[in-house]
Amino acid sequence: MMTNELHRQLQGWSLATAEIMYHMPDYHSVLQSFIWQEYDLAPRFPRLIRFLDFWHANLDGPLASVRVAHRSLIGPAELRLVDAEWKLH
């Protein structure tokens, strides 16, 4: 029996990640970041739209911007050589 995630991928679902920037409720000049990640159907992203509609209707922090990235998890294997690594702090 296939797992639920694999079954969704075979039906065209992909892992979607959204960076949601929103204004703090008490300090509108301050932006805060929230990361949302879920399996969703590109390019319409019905689950993300439903989440953003919930946010708009129920949460006090008004949305400033939303950036979306997605990648199909089933596909040809890709290997890349990384020749450098940078660390902060």
C-alpha positions in Angstrom: 0.0 0.0 0.0 1.3 3.5 -0.9 1.7 6.2 1.6 -0.5 9.2 1.4 2.3 11.5 0.4 3.5 9.3 -2.4 0.0 8.9 -3.7 -0.5 12.7 -3.8 2.8 13.1 -5.6 1.7 10.6 -8.2 -1.4 12.7 -8.7 0.5 15.9 -9.3 0.9 17.3 -5.8 4.2 18.9 -4.9 5.8 20.3 -1.8 5.0 24.0 -1.6 6.7 26.5 0.7 5.5 30.0 1.3 7.2 32.9 3.0 4.5 35.1 4.5 5.5 38.6 5.5 3.0 40.3 7.7 2.7 43.5 9.8 2.7 43.1 13.6 -0.8 43.8 15.0 0.4 46.4 17.5 3.3 47.8 15.5 2.3 48.1 11.8 5.7 49.4 10.8 7.3 46.1 12.0 7.3 43.1 9.6 7.4 39.5 10.8 8.1 36.4 8.7 6.2 33.1 8.8 7.0 30.0 6.8 4.2 27.7 5.6 4.9 24.3 4.0 2.5 21.7 2.8 1.7 19.5 -0.2 -0.3 21.5 -2.7 -1.4 21.5 -6.3 0.6 24.0 -8.4 -0.1 26.5 -10.0 -3.4 27.2 -8.2 -2.3 26.3 -4.7 -5.8 25.7 -3.2 -4.4 24.8 0.3 -2.3 27.9 0.5 -5.2 30.1 -0.7 -7.4 28.5 1.9 -4.8 29.2 4.6 -4.3 32.8 3.5 -8.1 33.3 3.5 -8.2 31.9 7.1 -5.4 34.2 8.0 -7.1 37.3 6.6 -10.4 36.4 8.3 -9.2 35.4 11.7 -5.8 36.9 12.5 -4.9 40.5 13.3 -1.5 40.7 11.5 -2.3 42.1 8.0 -0.4 40.4 5.1 2.4 42.4 3.5 3.7 39.8 0.9 3.7 36.1 0.1 6.5 34.4 -1.8 5.8 30.8 -3.0 8.2 28.1 -4.1 7.4 24.5 -5.1 9.3 21.5 -6.3 8.0 18.2 -7.5 9.6 15.6 -5.4 9.2 12.8 -7.9 11.6 13.3 -10.8 15.1 12.5 -12.0 17.8 12.5 -9.5 20.1 15.5 -9.5 23.6 15.6 -8.1 25.5 18.8 -7.7 29.0 19.3 -6.5 29.3 22.0 -3.9 32.7 23.6 -3.9 32.3 26.2 -1.1 30.5 26.6 2.2 29.9 29.8 4.1 28.9 30.0 7.8 27.6 33.0 9.6 28.4 33.5 13.2 
